[in-house]
């Protein structure tokens, strides 16, 4: 397969995205961005009417890591995309980009904990479990005091923050809660405390809630390999 320069890669993706995908050119274009190709050129790809182009563009954007932080507002519309792969990459990107700036945008990850899609909920659980203190504290200031759901988010996020003191009995109660969102936060808290109290995540693994049971199972398996 012939090597292409960055302009040729860009043009191929726009003009013949199926061939671009079949020839697995995405990583080559990603490397060009790492080497200094202007990130602003991703705007055209992200705004393409072609789903294949958007899918490749959001993957590249997500893979940029914090280097792509200024693209966070370009990515937000993709959280509502019909394509689940695009939504997945977009949520991942928002979490990474908001870890170093625009911290308030992490609220979209928090909202995803209540998604109707189980894959999105589980992804959001992992992203919230790995969130930094600035993301959590900033989101807490953006929640609506008048919303009962936001009050639940606030109280649960407080337990994850550096200012919150949470005891294992509280986490156990969260894992056993009748509210699904509180159970999710219970599993998230258990993951954050896994190094010092692994029994909490093991409790979540035994839950009758498939969301938190599967989440806990996967985290335990990952930790066993580390």
C-alpha positions in Angstrom: 0.0 0.0 0.0 1.4 3.4 -1.0 2.3 5.9 1.7 0.4 9.1 1.5 1.3 12.5 2.8 -1.0 14.4 5.2 -2.8 16.3 2.5 -3.4 13.1 0.5 -4.7 11.4 3.7 -7.0 14.3 4.4 -8.4 14.4 0.9 -8.8 10.6 0.7 -10.9 10.6 3.9 -13.2 13.4 2.6 -13.5 12.0 -1.0 -13.5 8.3 -0.4 -14.0 7.5 3.3 -14.8 3.8 2.6 -11.5 3.3 0.9 -9.8 5.3 3.8 -11.3 2.9 6.3 -10.6 -0.3 4.3 -7.0 0.8 4.0 -6.8 1.5 7.7 -5.4 5.0 7.2 -6.7 6.5 10.5 -3.6 5.9 12.5 -1.4 7.5 9.8 -3.5 10.6 9.9 -3.5 10.6 13.7 0.3 10.5 13.7 0.3 13.6 11.4 -1.7 15.5 14.1 0.8 14.4 16.7 3.6 15.7 14.4 2.0 19.1 14.2 -0.7 19.1 11.5 -3.1 21.9 12.6 -5.9 20.6 14.8 -8.3 23.2 13.3 -8.4 21.0 10.2 -10.4 18.5 12.3 -13.4 20.9 12.3 -14.1 20.1 8.6 -14.0 16.4 9.3 -16.1 16.6 12.5 -18.8 18.6 10.6 -18.9 16.3 7.6 -22.3 15.0 6.4 -20.8 11.6 5.9 -21.1 9.3 8.9 -17.9 7.4 8.1 -15.9 10.6 8.0 -17.4 11.7 11.3 -16.6 8.3 12.9 -13.0 8.4 11.8 -12.7 12.1 12.9 -14.1 11.5 16.4 -11.8 8.5 16.8 -8.8 10.6 15.9 -10.0 13.4 18.2 -10.4 11.1 21.1 -7.0 9.5 20.5 -5.3 12.9 20.8 -5.7 12.8 24.5 -5.3 16.2 26.3 -3.6 17.6 23.2 -7.1 17.9 21.8 -8.6 19.8 24.8 -9.5 22.8 22.7 -11.9 20.6 20.6 -14.2 19.8 23.5 -17.0 22.0 22.2 -16.7 20.5 18.8 -17.1 17.1 20.4 -20.2 17.8 22.5 -22.8 17.4 19.7 -21.6 13.9 19.1 -22.8 12.8 22.6 -26.2 12.6 20.9 -25.1 10.9 17.7 -27.2 8.0 16.5 -24.1 5.9 16.0 -23.1 4.2 19.3 -19.4 4.1 18.4 -19.4 7.8 17.8 -21.1 8.5 21.1 -18.6 6.2 22.9 -15.6 8.0 21.5 -17.2 11.4 22.1 -17.9 10.7 25.8 -14.3 9.4 26.3 -13.0 12.6 24.6 -15.1 14.9 26.8 -13.8 13.2 29.9 -10.2 13.5 28.9 -10.4 17.1 27.6 -12.3 18.3 30.7 -9.5 16.9 32.9 -7.2 19.8 32.1 -9.6 22.6 31.3 -13.3 23.4 30.7 -13.8 21.3 33.8 -17.6 22.1 33.8 -18.0 20.1 30.7 -17.5 16.9 32.7 -21.2 17.4 33.7 -22.0 15.6 30.4 -20.2 12.5 31.7 -22.1 12.7 35.0 -25.4 13.0 33.1 -24.5 9.9 31.1 -24.8 7.9 34.3 -28.5 8.0 33.6 -28.4 7.1 29.9 -30.9 4.7 28.6 -28.0 2.8 27.0 -26.3 0.3 29.4 -23.0 0.5 27.6 -23.0 4.3 28.0 -23.9 4.0 31.7 -21.0 1.6 32.3 -18.6 3.8 30.4 -19.7 6.9 32.4 -19.2 4.9 35.6 -15.6 4.2 34.7 -14.9 7.8 33.6 -16.4 9.3 36.8 -14.5 6.8 38.9 -11.3 8.1 37.3 -12.3 11.8 37.5 -9.9 14.2 39.1 -10.9 16.5 42.0 -11.2 19.6 39.8 -13.7 17.9 37.5 -15.8 16.7 40.4 -15.8 19.9 42.4 -16.6 22.1 39.3 -19.5 19.9 38.3 -20.9 20.2 41.8 -21.2 23.9 41.3 -23.1 23.5 38.0 -25.9 21.3 39.2 -29.4 22.6 39.6 -30.5 23.0 43.2 -34.1 22.9 42.2 -33.8 19.5 40.5 -34.2 16.4 42.7 -32.1 14.3 40.4 -29.3 16.9 40.6 -29.5 16.9 44.4 -28.8 13.2 44.2 -25.9 13.7 41.9 -24.6 16.5 44.2 -24.7 14.4 47.4 -23.1 11.4 45.7 -20.4 13.5 44.1 -19.7 15.1 47.4 -18.8 11.6 48.7 -16.3 11.3 45.9 -14.7 14.7 46.5 -11.8 15.5 48.7 -14.1 17.5 50.9 -16.4 14.6 51.5 -15.9 12.0 54.2 -17.4 8.7 53.3 -17.5 5.6 55.4 -17.6 2.0 54.1 -21.1 1.6 55.7 -22.3 4.5 53.5 -20.9 2.9 50.4 -22.5 -0.4 51.3 -25.8 1.4 51.7 -25.3 3.1 48.3 -24.6 -0.2 46.6 -27.8 -1.6 48.1 -29.9 1.5 47.4 -33.3 1.3 45.7 -32.2 4.1 43.4 -30.2 2.9 40.4 -28.2 6.1 40.2 -27.1 5.8 43.8 -26.1 2.2 43.2 -24.0 3.4 40.3 -22.3 6.0 42.6 -21.8 3.3 45.2 -19.9 1.1 42.7 -17.9 4.2 41.6 -16.9 5.0 45.2 -15.9 1.4 45.7 -13.7 1.5 42.7 -12.0 4.7 43.9 -11.3 3.0 47.2 -10.4 -0.4 45.8 -6.7 -0.2 46.7 -7.5 0.2 50.4 -10.8 -1.6 50.7 -11.3 -4.2 47.9 -14.3 -5.9 49.7 -16.6 -3.0 48.7 -16.1 -3.7 45.0 -16.5 -7.4 45.6 -19.9 -6.5 47.2 -20.9 -4.6 44.1 -19.9 -7.6 42.0 -22.5 -9.7 43.9 -25.3 -7.1 43.3 -28.5 -8.0 41.5 -28.0 -4.8 39.5 -26.4 -5.9 36.2 -24.8 -2.5 35.7 -22.8 -2.4 38.8 -22.1 -6.1 38.9 -20.6 -6.1 35.4 -18.7 -2.9 36.2 -17.2 -4.4 39.4 -16.4 -7.6 37.6 -14.4 -5.9 34.9 -12.6 -3.6 37.4 -11.6 -6.6 39.6 -10.3 -8.4 36.5 -8.2 -5.4 35.4 -6.8 -4.9 38.9 -5.9 -8.6 39.1 -3.6 -8.1 36.1 -1.8 -5.0 37.5 
